[in-house]
Amino acid sequence: MNNFSVTIDAEGVALITFDVPGKGMNVISFDVQREFAEVVEMLRSNPAIRGAVWVSGKTSGFCAGADLPEIAGRFDDWREATSQVQLRNALAESASWSRHLRALETCGKPVAVAIAGLALGGGLELVLACHYRVAVDDPTLRLAFPEVGVGLLPGAGGTQRLTRLLGISAVLPHLLEGTPIAPADALASGVLHAVLPADQLIDAARRWVLEHPEAQAPWDLPDFQLPGGGVHSAPGYRYFAPALAARVGSSGGRYPAVANILKCVYEGAQLPIEAGLRVESRYFFNTVRSPVAKAMARSQFTARQALAKRESREDLSDYLSQLRHAVATEQQAMVEEGIPPALIANLSRRNAIRAEVERPAAVAQPCADEVDFAAVAELELRLLYTQALTAVRCLENQVVRDPLEADSGALAAGFPVWSGGPVSYIEVQGLEAFVAQAERLASRFPQRFHVPRSLHERAADRRGFHS
């Protein structure tokens, strides 16, 4: 195998070293998953193996999570699946890491893991699928689920196992905001069982494996109960209901991952672990099939190289200046129309890059029955469309070199992350639908919302900006 090495000591404990060649950090690719399944089958079927200890061969940490460029490359195929056979195959592929981890958890042998450095995303999900977890006593230890920041959700048991360890009241910040789990909290909740000096980790894990031949995950025991009560208990509902309203409401429905994480927790916490994992897999599949997930993943990861390169380019200030001018012009037009400045400020914070104008301080929003939601949605649309149209003009005039640079530069300046950037925003809306909306705005404000000819041509040809 390329990514794992296995040594079995005289007492039958397999030491499994995770070390992806050619990478500074371990990541979970489809090739890693294939070999992982082989390792799990070996643990299950080899009578000479009494249990296993997982370690990393990297000094950087245990595992940084999924190979996101590789997975993002599958988004289009999963989204385009339409027939029952295609949908089944796509769902099975997107849920493969979850199945492999459950196979490890239920292999019939005790499994421990020794962690140093970071364990993020799918790497943390691997950690939680092990029966005993010991980590190095070091301030660089980092345990987190950062998926929501790229429009995704933990899809291999993260929403289910962490909820069953922490309870509803404590789990939501880690899933909805990517907040790292502090070592003290990890110890108190059972996310970690011990924190030790580095030279003691493997020995401690080996001893535990030999002393616990019948190990099982707590959620597989018949008397398991969710910490702090279920979603319908008084404590559970007190935390869950406000989170659902606040998170989904504040995102305006633009972050499908947020709503789907909450659904995973709410539905999965009422079910046995096997059913909860199936619920999570389906919501993960639905999330990755959304255009928002594709746009966010592309802009957040692929764009990092572009962001690093653009720092030396003085002409990109030109691009950002044009975006800011478009925002400031629209804000001023709204003021002249009699729109309350505080409302403009609040909408701009959510829907625009930072314009070079003095914004009034945000104030408390009026009661729901006092708000004309259609009018507010129209103002938001104007702020987003004026920036997207400006980005297209800058591409036409070669003020910015390519769509990726247009998106990444705008995101760095404050354009809403959920969109993937102003050019990706056009693609998320659909080129024909975007042009139709822009033409409607142009009928009211012809100078500011004129649609460039190149965009008309792209819409007619159904030719997107990003390859």
PAFI-614803 format. One line per 4 residues: number of its first residue (from 1); for each residue x, y, z of N, C-alpha, C. Coordinates in steps of 0.05 Angstrom, whole numbers, always signed. Example, Ala and Ser with C-alpha at 12.3 -4.5 7.8 and 13.67 -1.06 7.14 Angstrom:
1> +264/-114/+156/+246/-90/+156/+264/-66/+156; +257/-45/+142/+273/-21/+143/+258/+1/+157
***
This chain:
1> +17/-24/+0/+0/+0/+0/+17/+25/+0; +7/+46/-12/+22/+71/-14/+18/+90/+10; -6/+89/+22/-13/+109/+42/-13/+99/+70; -12/+73/+74/-11/+61/+101/+10/+40/+103
5> +22/+38/+126/+40/+15/+132/+30/+3/+157; +32/-24/+159/+22/-39/+182/+44/-57/+193; +49/-55/+219/+67/-73/+232/+52/-86/+256; +55/-112/+259/+41/-126/+280/+62/-136/+301
9> +58/-127/+326/+78/-135/+346/+73/-162/+357; +90/-171/+376/+88/-198/+386/+63/-204/+401; +49/-183/+411/+25/-187/+426/+0/-183/+408; +4/-179/+383/-19/-178/+364/-31/-151/+361
13> -17/-130/+368/-27/-103/+364/-15/-92/+338; -33/-84/+320/-24/-73/+294/-20/-43/+297; +4/-34/+290/+9/-5/+289/+6/+3/+260; -14/+20/+255/-21/+29/+228/-12/+58/+225
17> +7/+63/+207/+18/+89/+202/+6/+101/+177; -7/+124/+180/-20/+139/+158/+0/+159/+148; +9/+156/+123/+30/+174/+112/+27/+175/+82; +12/+196/+73/+7/+199/+44/+33/+209/+31
21> +44/+195/+11/+69/+204/-1/+66/+229/-17; +86/+246/-16/+86/+271/-32/+69/+293/-21; +58/+290/+2/+40/+310/+14/+52/+320/+41; +50/+346/+46/+59/+356/+72/+41/+348/+94
25> +16/+343/+88/-4/+334/+108/-19/+310/+96; -29/+293/+114/-46/+271/+105/-73/+282/+97; -83/+274/+74/-109/+280/+65/-123/+255/+55; -150/+256/+54/-165/+232/+48/-174/+234/+19
29> -161/+219/+2/-168/+218/-26/-184/+192/-31; -194/+188/-55/-207/+162/-61/-187/+139/-61; -162/+144/-67/-142/+123/-66/-137/+116/-36; -135/+136/-19/-133/+131/+10/-156/+114/+20
33> -180/+121/+11/-204/+106/+20/-202/+77/+11; -193/+72/-13/-191/+45/-23/-172/+29/-6; -149/+40/+0/-129/+25/+17/-139/+23/+46; -153/+44/+55/-164/+43/+82/-183/+19/+86
37> -200/+14/+65/-218/-8/+66/-203/-35/+68; -180/-37/+54/-163/-61/+55/-152/-65/+84; -144/-43/+96/-133/-44/+123/-155/-54/+143; -179/-43/+140/-201/-50/+158/-208/-80/+155
41> -208/-89/+130/-214/-118/+125/-193/-135/+137; -167/-126/+136/-146/-142/+148/-149/-143/+178; -157/-120/+191/-161/-120/+220/-184/-140/+227; -205/-139/+212/-228/-155/+218/-223/-185/+215
45> -208/-192/+194/-207/-221/+186/-182/-235/+196; -161/-220/+203/-135/-233/+211/-136/-241/+240; -137/-267/+247/-139/-275/+275/-114/-268/+291; -92/-263/+278/-67/-255/+292/-68/-227/+303
49> -87/-211/+294/-89/-183/+303/-110/-181/+325; -101/-172/+348/-120/-169/+371/-132/-141/+372; -120/-122/+359/-129/-94/+359/-110/-77/+344; -115/-51/+342/-99/-33/+326/-96/-6/+339
53> -73/+7/+332/-67/+34/+340/-61/+50/+314; -76/+71/+309/-71/+89/+286/-52/+112/+294; -32/+117/+278/-15/+140/+282/-9/+154/+255; +2/+177/+256/+9/+192/+232/+39/+190/+227
57> +47/+188/+202/+75/+190/+195/+84/+218/+190; +66/+238/+192/+73/+266/+186/+78/+281/+212; +98/+299/+211/+103/+317/+234/+82/+339/+235; +67/+344/+213/+48/+365/+213/+22/+359/+228
61> +17/+334/+233/-7/+327/+248/-19/+300/+238; -43/+294/+247/-55/+268/+241/-67/+268/+213; -86/+286/+208/-99/+287/+182/-114/+313/+178; -110/+326/+155/-122/+352/+150/-150/+349/+137
65> -160/+325/+134/-187/+321/+123/-186/+312/+94; -208/+318/+80/-212/+308/+53/-193/+322/+33; -186/+308/+12/-172/+320/-11/-193/+336/-26; -197/+361/-17/-219/+377/-27/-219/+382/-57
69> -196/+388/-69/-197/+392/-99/-207/+366/-113; -199/+343/-103/-208/+318/-116/-238/+315/-112; -248/+319/-88/-277/+316/-82/-293/+337/-98; -283/+362/-97/-297/+383/-112/-300/+376/-142
73> -280/+362/-152/-281/+353/-180/-303/+333/-186; -314/+321/-164/-336/+302/-168/-363/+316/-165; -364/+342/-157/-390/+355/-152/-407/+355/-177; -396/+361/-200/-412/+362/-224/-424/+335/-231
77> -408/+314/-229/-419/+287/-235/-442/+281/-215; -438/+287/-190/-459/+280/-170/-484/+297/-175; -480/+323/-183/-503/+340/-188/-518/+332/-213; -504/+322/-233/-517/+315/-258/-530/+288/-258
81> -526/+273/-236/-540/+247/-235/-570/+251/-233; -585/+237/-251/-613/+241/-252/-629/+214/-250; -619/+193/-263/-634/+168/-262/-630/+155/-234; -647/+136/-228/-645/+122/-202/-618/+109/-199
85> -608/+96/-220/-582/+83/-219/-560/+103/-214; -561/+125/-229/-540/+145/-226/-541/+158/-198; -565/+163/-188/-567/+174/-161/-557/+155/-140; -564/+130/-142/-554/+110/-123/-524/+109/-123
89> -512/+108/-147/-483/+106/-149/-469/+131/-139; -481/+154/-145/-469/+179/-135/-471/+182/-105; -494/+174/-94/-497/+175/-65/-477/+156/-51; -474/+132/-63/-456/+112/-52/-427/+123/-52
93> -419/+136/-74/-392/+146/-76/-388/+169/-55; -408/+187/-53/-404/+210/-35/-404/+201/-6; -416/+177/+0/-418/+167/+27/-397/+146/+33; -377/+143/+16/-358/+121/+19/-341/+123/+44
97> -332/+147/+51/-315/+151/+75/-332/+144/+100; -357/+151/+100/-374/+145/+123/-376/+114/+127; -380/+100/+105/-382/+71/+106/-357/+58/+116; -334/+68/+106/-308/+57/+114/-303/+61/+144
101> -311/+85/+154/-306/+90/+183/-325/+73/+200; -349/+69/+191/-367/+52/+206/-357/+23/+206; -345/+14/+184/-334/-13/+183/-311/-15/+203; -295/+6/+206/-273/+6/+226/-285/+4/+254
105> -305/+20/+259/-317/+22/+286/-329/-4/+295; -338/-20/+275/-352/-45/+282/-337/-70/+272; -310/-67/+270/-294/-89/+260/-291/-112/+280; -300/-108/+305/-298/-130/+325/-272/-130/+340
109> -254/-111/+335/-229/-109/+349/-227/-82/+362; -213/-79/+384/-209/-52/+396/-190/-36/+379; -197/-10/+374/-182/+7/+357/-176/+33/+372; -151/+41/+374/-143/+65/+387/-129/+83/+367
113> -126/+109/+374/-113/+128/+356/-96/+146/+374; -72/+152/+364/-53/+171/+378/-50/+195/+360; -58/+219/+371/-60/+243/+354/-39/+263/+363; -27/+276/+344/-10/+299/+349/-16/+320/+327
117> -14/+346/+334/-19/+366/+314/-49/+370/+309; -56/+367/+284/-84/+373/+276/-98/+348/+267; -125/+348/+272/-143/+328/+261/-168/+344/+253; -171/+348/+228/-193/+365/+218/-212/+350/+199
121> -237/+358/+199/-256/+348/+180/-257/+317/+180; -253/+305/+157/-253/+276/+155/-232/+263/+171; -210/+277/+178/-190/+266/+196/-200/+264/+224; -215/+284/+233/-228/+283/+260/-249/+261/+260
125> -263/+258/+238/-283/+236/+236/-270/+209/+239; -247/+205/+228/-232/+180/+232/-225/+177/+262; -216/+198/+274/-209/+197/+303/-233/+188/+319; -257/+200/+314/-281/+194/+329/-291/+166/+324
129> -284/+154/+302/-292/+126/+297/-274/+106/+311; -253/+115/+324/-236/+97/+340/-247/+96/+368; -243/+73/+381/-255/+69/+408/-240/+83/+430; -214/+89/+426/-198/+102/+447/-181/+123/+433
133> -181/+147/+444/-168/+170/+432/-149/+184/+452; -124/+184/+445/-104/+197/+462/-89/+217/+445; -83/+240/+457/-70/+262/+442/-46/+272/+457; -28/+284/+442/-4/+295/+454/-11/+321/+469
137> +2/+324/+491/-2/+348/+508/+14/+371/+496; +2/+386/+478/+16/+406/+463/-3/+427/+454; +4/+453/+456/-15/+475/+448/-21/+475/+418; -6/+461/+402/-12/+460/+373/-35/+441/+366
141> -44/+425/+386/-66/+406/+381/-90/+422/+371; -102/+413/+349/-125/+426/+337/-145/+406/+327; -169/+405/+339/-190/+387/+331/-214/+404/+322; -222/+402/+297/-243/+419/+287/-256/+408/+262
145> -281/+417/+258/-296/+411/+233/-300/+438/+219; -282/+444/+200/-284/+470/+186/-301/+470/+161; -316/+448/+156/-330/+444/+130/-349/+467/+124; -363/+477/+144/-384/+497/+139/-372/+522/+125
149> -347/+527/+130/-334/+551/+119/-330/+548/+89; -332/+524/+78/-331/+521/+49/-357/+510/+38; -379/+515/+52/-405/+507/+42/-412/+478/+44; -397/+463/+61/-402/+435/+64/-410/+428/+92
153> -414/+402/+98/-419/+393/+125/-403/+367/+129; -396/+361/+154/-382/+335/+159/-400/+312/+150; -390/+296/+132/-407/+276/+119/-399/+248/+125; -382/+243/+144/-373/+216/+150/-376/+210/+180
157> -398/+220/+191/-404/+214/+219/-399/+237/+238; -388/+259/+228/-381/+281/+246/-405/+293/+261; -427/+297/+246/-451/+308/+260/-464/+289/+279; -459/+263/+274/-472/+243/+291/-455/+235/+315
161> -430/+229/+311/-413/+221/+334/-408/+244/+353; -402/+268/+342/-396/+290/+360/-421/+298/+376; -444/+297/+364/-469/+303/+379/-473/+283/+401; -467/+258/+396/-470/+237/+416/-449/+239/+439
165> -428/+253/+433/-408/+258/+454/-413/+283/+470; -420/+305/+456/-422/+331/+469/-451/+338/+477; -471/+327/+463/-498/+336/+467/-505/+360/+450; -530/+365/+447/-539/+386/+428/-530/+413/+436
169> -531/+420/+461/-524/+447/+469/-495/+454/+464; -478/+435/+465/-449/+440/+462/-439/+436/+434; -453/+420/+418/-442/+412/+392/-445/+433/+371; -466/+450/+373/-473/+467/+350/-451/+487/+342
173> -437/+500/+361/-416/+518/+352/-394/+504/+336; -388/+479/+343/-367/+464/+329/-375/+456/+301; -401/+452/+297/-411/+444/+270/-419/+468/+253; -431/+488/+266/-441/+511/+251/-421/+533/+246
177> -400/+534/+263/-380/+556/+261/-352/+545/+257; -348/+519/+260/-321/+507/+257/-304/+513/+281; -316/+520/+304/-300/+526/+328/-284/+502/+337; -258/+505/+340/-242/+482/+349/-250/+472/+377
181> -247/+447/+382/-253/+435/+408/-229/+438/+426; -232/+453/+448/-209/+458/+466/-202/+431/+479; -175/+426/+484/-167/+401/+496/-181/+394/+522; -185/+415/+539/-199/+410/+564/-227/+400/+560
185> -241/+413/+541/-269/+404/+535/-269/+377/+522; -249/+372/+505/-247/+345/+492/-244/+323/+513; -227/+329/+533/-224/+309/+555/-249/+305/+571; -262/+327/+578/-286/+325/+595/-309/+311/+581
189> -310/+313/+555/-333/+302/+540/-328/+274/+530; -303/+265/+530/-297/+239/+518/-288/+240/+489; -287/+264/+478/-275/+266/+451/-246/+255/+452; -232/+262/+474/-206/+250/+480/-208/+235/+506
193> -193/+213/+509/-193/+198/+534/-168/+205/+551; -147/+215/+538/-123/+222/+553/-107/+241/+537; -92/+258/+551/-73/+277/+539/-46/+272/+553; -26/+264/+537/-1/+255/+548/+23/+266/+533
197> +47/+265/+545/+71/+272/+530/+74/+255/+505; +87/+266/+485/+88/+252/+459/+101/+224/+461; +121/+221/+478/+134/+195/+479/+118/+173/+494; +95/+181/+504/+78/+161/+519/+53/+153/+503
201> +48/+166/+481/+23/+162/+467/+19/+134/+458; +38/+123/+443/+34/+97/+431/+32/+75/+452; +49/+77/+472/+48/+56/+493/+22/+56/+508; +11/+80/+513/-15/+82/+526/-37/+71/+509
205> -36/+76/+483/-56/+66/+465/-54/+36/+463; -30/+25/+462/-26/-4/+460/-37/-18/+485; -31/-7/+509/-41/-19/+534/-71/-20/+534; -83/+2/+525/-112/+3/+525/-124/-19/+507
209> -112/-22/+483/-122/-42/+464/-120/-70/+477; -98/-76/+490/-95/-103/+502/-114/-107/+525; -121/-86/+539/-138/-88/+563/-168/-87/+556; -175/-81/+531/-204/-77/+524/-210/-93/+499
213> -209/-119/+500/-214/-135/+476/-242/-134/+465; -261/-126/+482/-289/-125/+473/-299/-96/+469; -281/-78/+462/-288/-50/+460/-310/-45/+440; -328/-27/+447/-349/-17/+429/-352/+13/+432
217> -362/+26/+412/-369/+55/+415/-392/+57/+434; -393/+79/+450/-415/+81/+469/-442/+82/+456; -444/+93/+432/-471/+95/+419/-480/+68/+408; -463/+47/+409/-471/+20/+401/-480/+4/+425
221> -479/+15/+449/-488/+1/+473/-518/+5/+477; -532/-15/+487/-562/-13/+489/-571/+9/+508; -555/+17/+528/-564/+36/+547/-554/+65/+541; -545/+70/+516/-534/+96/+510/-556/+117/+510
225> -549/+140/+522/-567/+163/+522/-552/+188/+514; -566/+206/+499/-553/+230/+489/-547/+249/+513; -523/+259/+515/-517/+277/+537/-534/+302/+537; -545/+309/+560/-561/+334/+562/-589/+331/+552
229> -597/+307/+543/-625/+303/+534/-627/+306/+504; -649/+293/+493/-653/+293/+465/-665/+320/+455; -670/+321/+429/-679/+346/+417/-706/+354/+427; -722/+335/+436/-749/+343/+446/-750/+347/+476
233> -727/+343/+490/-726/+348/+518/-725/+378/+522; -730/+387/+546/-730/+416/+552/-702/+428/+546; -680/+416/+556/-654/+428/+550/-647/+427/+520; -653/+404/+507/-647/+402/+479/-662/+422/+462
237> -688/+425/+467/-704/+444/+451/-696/+473/+457; -689/+478/+481/-681/+506/+489/-657/+515/+472; -639/+497/+466/-615/+504/+450/-620/+502/+420; -635/+481/+413/-637/+475/+384/-656/+495/+370
241> -679/+500/+381/-699/+517/+367/-688/+545/+361; -676/+559/+380/-665/+586/+374/-643/+584/+353; -626/+563/+355/-604/+560/+335/-615/+557/+307; -636/+540/+305/-648/+536/+279/-659/+562/+267
245> -674/+577/+283/-685/+602/+274/-664/+622/+267; -644/+625/+285/-624/+646/+281/-605/+639/+257; -596/+614/+256/-577/+607/+235/-589/+608/+207; -612/+595/+205/-625/+594/+178/-635/+622/+171
249> -646/+636/+190/-656/+663/+184/-634/+682/+176; -612/+682/+191/-591/+702/+185/-577/+696/+158; -577/+670/+150/-564/+663/+125/-582/+668/+101; -608/+674/+106/-626/+679/+85/-630/+655/+66
253> -624/+631/+75/-627/+608/+58/-604/+605/+39; -583/+621/+41/-562/+621/+22/-540/+600/+28; -540/+590/+52/-520/+570/+61/-535/+544/+65; -538/+527/+45/-552/+502/+49/-539/+485/+70
257> -512/+487/+73/-498/+471/+93/-508/+477/+121; -514/+502/+127/-523/+509/+154/-549/+495/+161; -569/+498/+143/-594/+485/+148/-591/+454/+149; -574/+443/+132/-571/+414/+131/-556/+403/+155
261> -537/+418/+166/-524/+410/+191/-545/+408/+213; -562/+428/+215/-582/+428/+236/-602/+405/+232; -608/+399/+208/-626/+376/+202/-612/+350/+210; -586/+348/+204/-572/+323/+212/-573/+319/+242
265> -568/+341/+257/-568/+339/+286/-596/+332/+296; -616/+347/+286/-643/+344/+296/-654/+316/+290; -651/+307/+265/-662/+281/+258/-644/+258/+268; -618/+261/+265/-600/+239/+272/-600/+233/+302
269> -603/+254/+318/-602/+250/+347/-626/+234/+357; -647/+231/+341/-670/+216/+349/-669/+187/+340; -647/+179/+327/-645/+153/+314/-621/+138/+324; -621/+111/+321/-597/+96/+326/-574/+105/+307
273> -550/+100/+314/-527/+111/+300/-527/+103/+270; -535/+78/+264/-534/+70/+235/-554/+87/+219; -577/+91/+229/-597/+108/+215/-588/+137/+214; -576/+146/+236/-566/+174/+237/-545/+178/+216
277> -527/+159/+212/-506/+161/+191/-518/+162/+163; -540/+147/+159/-553/+148/+133/-566/+175/+128; -578/+186/+149/-590/+213/+147/-568/+233/+139; -545/+232/+153/-523/+251/+148/-513/+248/+120
281> -510/+223/+110/-500/+219/+83/-518/+231/+62; -544/+230/+67/-563/+241/+47/-562/+272/+47; -560/+283/+71/-558/+313/+72/-531/+322/+61; -510/+307/+66/-484/+314/+54/-486/+313/+23
285> -499/+293/+13/-502/+290/-16/-518/+313/-27; -540/+320/-14/-556/+343/-23/-540/+369/-22; -523/+372/-2/-507/+396/+1/-487/+399/-22; -472/+377/-27/-451/+379/-48/-463/+382/-76
289> -488/+374/-79/-501/+378/-105/-511/+406/-110; -510/+423/-90/-519/+451/-93/-498/+468/-107; -507/+486/-124/-488/+504/-137/-471/+521/-118; -483/+527/-94/-469/+543/-74/-444/+528/-65
293> -447/+502/-60/-424/+486/-50/-402/+486/-70; -409/+483/-96/-388/+483/-117/-374/+510/-118; -389/+532/-117/-377/+558/-119/-359/+564/-96; -369/+557/-71/-353/+563/-48/-327/+546/-47
297> -330/+520/-54/-306/+503/-54/-285/+513/-73; -294/+520/-97/-276/+530/-118/-262/+555/-109; -278/+574/-99/-266/+600/-92/-249/+599/-67; -257/+582/-48/-242/+581/-23/-216/+566/-25
301> -215/+546/-42/-191/+530/-44/-174/+535/-69; -187/+532/-92/-172/+537/-116/-161/+566/-117; -176/+584/-106/-169/+612/-108/-145/+620/-90; -138/+603/-72/-116/+611/-54/-90/+617/-69
305> -84/+601/-89/-60/+606/-105/-63/+633/-119; -87/+638/-130/-91/+664/-144/-88/+687/-125; -98/+684/-100/-95/+705/-80/-66/+710/-74; -51/+689/-71/-22/+692/-65/-8/+706/-87
309> -15/+700/-112/-1/+712/-135/-9/+742/-139; -34/+748/-133/-44/+775/-139/-34/+796/-120; -22/+789/-98/-13/+809/-78/+7/+828/-90; +22/+820/-110/+42/+838/-122/+30/+853/-146
313> +5/+850/-152/-7/+863/-176/-21/+889/-168; -9/+911/-176/-21/+937/-169/-47/+942/-183; -50/+931/-208/-74/+937/-223/-99/+925/-211; -96/+904/-193/-120/+893/-179/-131/+915/-160
317> -118/+933/-151/-132/+954/-136/-152/+968/-154; -144/+971/-178/-163/+982/-199/-189/+967/-199; -187/+940/-199/-212/+924/-200/-229/+928/-175; -216/+927/-152/-231/+930/-127/-242/+958/-125
321> -228/+978/-136/-238/+1005/-135/-264/+1008/-151; -265/+994/-174/-289/+995/-190/-313/+981/-176; -307/+959/-162/-328/+946/-147/-338/+964/-125; -319/+977/-110/-327/+994/-88/-343/+1018/-99
325> -335/+1029/-122/-349/+1052/-133/-378/+1043/-140; -381/+1019/-151/-408/+1010/-158/-426/+1007/-133; -414/+997/-112/-429/+994/-87/-437/+1022/-76; -417/+1040/-75/-422/+1067/-64/-443/+1082/-81
329> -442/+1079/-107/-462/+1091/-124/-490/+1081/-118; -492/+1055/-115/-519/+1043/-110/-529/+1051/-82; -511/+1052/-62/-518/+1061/-36/-529/+1090/-37; -515/+1107/-51/-523/+1135/-53/-550/+1137/-67
333> -554/+1121/-88/-580/+1122/-102/-603/+1113/-83; -597/+1093/-66/-618/+1084/-47/-624/+1106/-27; -603/+1120/-17/-608/+1142/+1/-626/+1163/-11; -620/+1170/-37/-636/+1190/-51/-665/+1181/-55
337> -669/+1155/-56/-696/+1144/-59/-712/+1145/-32; -698/+1152/-11/-711/+1153/+15/-709/+1127/+31; -691/+1109/+23/-687/+1084/+38/-672/+1091/+64; -681/+1082/+87/-667/+1089/+112/-637/+1081/+111
341> -619/+1100/+118/-590/+1094/+117/-582/+1069/+133; -594/+1066/+156/-587/+1043/+173/-593/+1016/+159; -616/+1015/+145/-623/+991/+130/-603/+986/+108; -595/+1008/+94/-575/+1005/+72/-549/+994/+84
345> -542/+1004/+108/-517/+995/+120/-518/+965/+127; -541/+957/+139/-543/+929/+146/-543/+911/+121; -557/+918/+101/-557/+902/+76/-529/+902/+63; -515/+924/+64/-489/+925/+52/-469/+907/+66
349> -471/+905/+92/-453/+888/+107/-456/+859/+99; -480/+851/+91/-485/+823/+83/-481/+818/+54; -482/+838/+37/-484/+834/+8/-464/+849/-8; -444/+862/+4/-426/+879/-13/-398/+879/-1
353> -379/+884/-20/-352/+889/-11/-351/+915/+5; -329/+920/+19/-327/+944/+36/-323/+968/+18; -344/+984/+16/-343/+1008/-1/-329/+1031/+14; -317/+1049/-2/-302/+1071/+10/-320/+1094/+16
357> -341/+1089/+31/-359/+1110/+40/-364/+1106/+70; -372/+1127/+83/-378/+1125/+112/-406/+1113/+115; -407/+1090/+127/-433/+1077/+131/-444/+1085/+159; -469/+1090/+161/-481/+1094/+188/-480/+1068/+204
361> -481/+1071/+230/-481/+1048/+247/-506/+1032/+243; -504/+1006/+244/-528/+989/+242/-545/+992/+266; -571/+990/+263/-589/+992/+285/-606/+967/+286; -621/+964/+308/-639/+941/+311/-659/+940/+288
365> -663/+916/+278/-682/+913/+256/-711/+916/+266; -730/+926/+250/-757/+928/+258/-770/+901/+262; -793/+900/+274/-807/+875/+278/-814/+864/+251; -818/+837/+250/-822/+823/+225/-847/+834/+211
369> -868/+841/+226/-893/+850/+213/-891/+878/+202; -868/+892/+207/-864/+919/+197/-847/+919/+172; -836/+896/+164/-816/+895/+143/-830/+888/+117; -824/+902/+96/-832/+895/+69/-810/+878/+57
373> -813/+851/+60/-791/+833/+53/-785/+834/+23; -806/+838/+7/-801/+839/-22/-784/+863/-29; -789/+886/-16/-773/+910/-21/-744/+906/-12; -741/+894/+12/-714/+889/+22/-699/+870/+3
377> -712/+849/-7/-699/+830/-25/-691/+844/-51; -707/+863/-60/-699/+879/-84/-675/+895/-79; -672/+907/-55/-648/+923/-49/-623/+905/-48; -626/+881/-36/-604/+863/-35/-595/+855/-64
381> -616/+850/-81/-610/+842/-108/-594/+865/-122; -602/+889/-118/-588/+911/-131/-559/+913/-123; -553/+909/-97/-526/+910/-87/-509/+887/-100; -520/+863/-102/-506/+841/-113/-502/+843/-143
385> -523/+852/-157/-522/+853/-186/-503/+876/-195; -502/+898/-181/-484/+919/-191/-455/+911/-189; -449/+895/-169/-421/+885/-166/-415/+863/-187; -434/+845/-191/-430/+824/-211/-427/+835/-239
389> -444/+854/-246/-441/+866/-273/-415/+882/-276; -406/+895/-254/-380/+908/-255/-358/+889/-259; -359/+866/-246/-339/+845/-249/-337/+836/-278; -360/+832/-291/-361/+824/-319/-348/+845/-336
393> -354/+870/-332/-342/+892/-348/-312/+892/-344; -303/+888/-319/-274/+887/-314/-260/+864/-328; -274/+842/-331/-263/+819/-346/-262/+826/-376; -283/+839/-386/-283/+848/-414/-260/+866/-420
397> -255/+885/-402/-234/+905/-406/-207/+897/-396; -205/+871/-387/-179/+860/-378/-168/+875/-354; -185/+888/-339/-176/+899/-313/-169/+877/-294; -183/+855/-296/-176/+831/-281/-173/+808/-301
401> -154/+790/-296/-146/+771/-317/-165/+748/-322; -177/+737/-301/-194/+714/-305/-216/+713/-284; -236/+696/-288/-258/+694/-269/-249/+687/-241; -229/+669/-239/-220/+661/-212/-208/+685/-197
405> -192/+701/-211/-181/+724/-198/-203/+744/-190; -223/+747/-208/-246/+765/-202/-260/+756/-177; -265/+730/-174/-279/+720/-151/-262/+722/-126; -237/+713/-127/-220/+713/-103/-214/+741/-93
409> -209/+760/-112/-204/+787/-103/-228/+800/-89; -252/+795/-100/-276/+806/-88/-282/+793/-61; -277/+767/-59/-282/+753/-33/-263/+764/-12; -238/+769/-19/-219/+780/+0/-227/+808/+9
413> -242/+822/-7/-251/+849/-1/-278/+850/+13; -291/+827/+17/-315/+826/+32/-340/+818/+17; -338/+811/-8/-362/+800/-23/-371/+775/-8; -398/+771/-6/-408/+748/+11/-396/+721/+3
417> -387/+707/+23/-374/+681/+18/-392/+661/+6; -418/+661/+13/-436/+641/+4/-438/+641/-27; -432/+663/-39/-435/+666/-68/-413/+653/-84; -389/+650/-71/-365/+642/-86/-351/+664/-101
421> -362/+688/-99/-351/+711/-114/-371/+722/-134; -367/+746/-144/-387/+758/-162/-391/+743/-188; -370/+731/-199/-373/+716/-224/-387/+689/-219; -379/+676/-197/-392/+651/-189/-421/+656/-182
425> -427/+680/-171/-454/+687/-164/-472/+686/-190; -462/+696/-212/-477/+695/-237/-482/+666/-245; -462/+649/-242/-466/+621/-250/-485/+607/-231; -484/+613/-205/-502/+601/-186/-531/+609/-193
429> -535/+634/-201/-562/+643/-209/-571/+630/-235; -552/+623/-252/-558/+614/-279/-556/+638/-298; -540/+636/-319/-534/+659/-336/-560/+671/-347; -578/+654/-357/-603/+664/-369/-620/+679/-349
433> -622/+667/-325/-638/+679/-304/-625/+705/-294; -598/+705/-292/-585/+730/-284/-589/+752/-304; -586/+746/-330/-590/+767/-350/-618/+777/-350; -638/+759/-346/-666/+768/-345/-671/+787/-322
437> -659/+781/-299/-662/+799/-276/-648/+825/-280; -624/+823/-292/-608/+848/-297/-623/+866/-317; -635/+854/-337/-651/+870/-356/-675/+884/-343; -687/+869/-324/-709/+882/-309/-699/+906/-293
441> -676/+903/-280/-665/+925/-265/-657/+948/-283; -646/+940/-307/-637/+961/-326/-661/+977/-337; -685/+965/-337/-708/+980/-346/-715/+1003/-327; -707/+999/-302/-711/+1020/-282/-687/+1038/-279
445> -663/+1026/-280/-638/+1041/-276/-619/+1035/-299; -624/+1046/-323/-609/+1037/-347/-579/+1042/-345; -570/+1063/-332/-541/+1068/-332/-526/+1048/-315; -538/+1041/-292/-523/+1024/-273/-525/+994/-278
449> -546/+985/-292/-550/+957/-295/-550/+948/-324; -537/+963/-341/-534/+955/-369/-519/+928/-370; -529/+910/-386/-518/+883/-388/-497/+883/-411; -472/+876/-405/-452/+875/-426/-459/+855/-448
453> -451/+861/-472/-457/+843/-495/-446/+816/-491; -422/+814/-479/-409/+788/-475/-425/+770/-457; -439/+782/-438/-456/+766/-420/-481/+756/-434; -492/+773/-452/-515/+764/-468/-506/+740/-485
457> -482/+742/-497/-472/+720/-514/-468/+695/-498; -456/+697/-475/-452/+674/-458/-478/+660/-450; -497/+677/-443/-524/+666/-436/-536/+652/-459; -535/+663/-483/-546/+651/-507/-533/+624/-513
461> -506/+623/-509/-491/+599/-515/-491/+579/-491; -502/+588/-468/-500/+573/-444/-471/+565/-437; -455/+585/-439/-426/+582/-435/-417/+597/-409; -410/+582/-389/-403/+594/-363/-376/+607/-364
465> -368/+619/-342/-342/+633/-340/-321/+613/-331; -327/+596/-311/-307/+578/-300/-307/+552/-315; -284/+543/-323/-282/+517/-336/-286/+495/-315
***
